[in-house]
Amino acid sequence: MIRTAFATLLAILLLAGSATAAPLFAEQSYANGFKEHWKGAFAKQSTIVMGVLLAGAAGIFIITRGKKMK
C-alpha cells in the first residue's frame, strides 16, 4: 500500500517536473538573461575597477586556501 502510494506520488512529481523543465532549456531562459545582464554590466566598467575586483577575488582565494591548509 505504501509502495503504491509512493510510486504514484513519484510518477506525479516526475510528470509535473517534465512539464516545467522545458522552459529551462528555452532560448530566452532566466539563465541566459542573467548572463547577458552581467556581461553588459561588466562591459560598462572601467579597467581599473575590474582590476581591483580581480585582485580582491584572488586575495580572498589565497587567504581562505591558506587557512584550510593549516
C-alpha positions as CSV (number, residue, x, y, z in Angstrom):
1,M,0.0,0.0,0.0
2,I,2.8,2.4,1.0
3,R,4.8,1.4,-2.0
4,T,1.9,2.0,-4.4
5,A,1.2,5.4,-2.9
6,F,4.9,6.3,-3.1
7,A,5.1,5.1,-6.7
8,T,2.1,7.1,-7.6
9,L,3.4,10.3,-5.9
10,L,6.8,9.8,-7.6
11,A,5.1,9.4,-11.0
12,I,3.0,12.6,-10.5
13,L,6.1,14.5,-9.5
14,L,8.1,13.3,-12.4
15,L,5.3,14.2,-14.9
16,A,4.9,17.6,-13.3
17,G,8.7,18.2,-13.4
18,S,9.0,17.2,-17.0
19,A,6.2,19.7,-18.0
20,T,8.0,22.6,-16.2
21,A,11.6,21.6,-17.2
22,A,11.1,22.6,-20.9
23,P,11.4,26.4,-20.3
24,L,14.8,25.8,-18.6
25,F,16.3,25.0,-22.0
26,A,14.5,27.6,-23.9
27,E,16.4,30.2,-25.8
28,Q,15.2,33.1,-23.6
29,S,15.6,31.5,-20.2
30,Y,16.4,33.1,-16.9
31,A,20.0,31.9,-17.0
32,N,20.5,33.5,-20.4
33,G,19.1,36.8,-19.3
34,F,21.2,36.7,-16.1
35,K,24.4,36.1,-18.1
36,E,23.5,38.8,-20.6
37,H,22.8,41.3,-17.9
38,W,26.1,40.8,-16.0
39,K,28.1,40.6,-19.3
40,G,26.7,44.1,-20.1
41,A,27.4,45.3,-16.6
42,F,31.0,44.2,-16.7
43,A,31.5,45.6,-20.1
44,K,30.5,49.1,-18.8
45,Q,33.1,49.0,-16.0
46,S,36.5,50.6,-16.3
47,T,39.7,48.6,-16.5
48,I,40.8,49.8,-13.1
49,V,37.5,48.7,-11.4
50,M,37.8,45.3,-13.0
51,G,41.5,45.0,-11.9
52,V,40.6,45.8,-8.3
53,L,37.8,43.3,-8.3
54,L,40.0,40.6,-9.7
55,A,42.8,41.4,-7.2
56,G,40.3,41.2,-4.4
57,A,38.9,37.9,-5.5
58,A,42.4,36.5,-5.9
59,G,43.3,37.8,-2.4
60,I,40.2,36.2,-0.8
61,F,41.0,32.9,-2.6
62,I,44.6,32.9,-1.4
63,I,43.6,33.8,2.2
64,T,40.9,31.2,2.5
65,R,43.0,28.5,1.0
66,G,45.9,29.2,3.4
67,K,43.6,28.9,6.4
68,K,42.4,25.5,5.2
69,M,45.9,24.1,4.8
70,K,47.0,24.8,8.4
